[in-house]
Amino acid sequence: MSEVATRLLPILLLVCSNLFMTFAWYGHLKVRSAPMLLIILGSWGIAFFEYCLAVPANRIGAQVYSAAQLKAMQEVITLAIFCAFSVLYLGQKITVNHLIGFGLIALGAWFVFRAPAA
């Protein structure tokens, strides 16, 4: 696998895995009438596919990124997907305070990537 693919594939896999995980964790909020056990089992089923993408993303990504960089990248991806999901699927608003808070997390990720290699 080329260096470019090794750098980009983990990002793509993390984006896809986060789509699944966001639905697993928050998608059920629109289904208030379903029994909790059914919601839990459904979430586990969705999360299985998240793991099928996240594990290879981290295994491949570890060839070019540190564990801290992979985690920081995953958090920023998670927040970006969550913002879109919250607005488009849940119909909730993202406020300025949300954006500031998420921006500070992204700033933290920027510092992780700026850190000298260990």
Beta strands, then each sheet from edge to edge (+ up, - down):
end
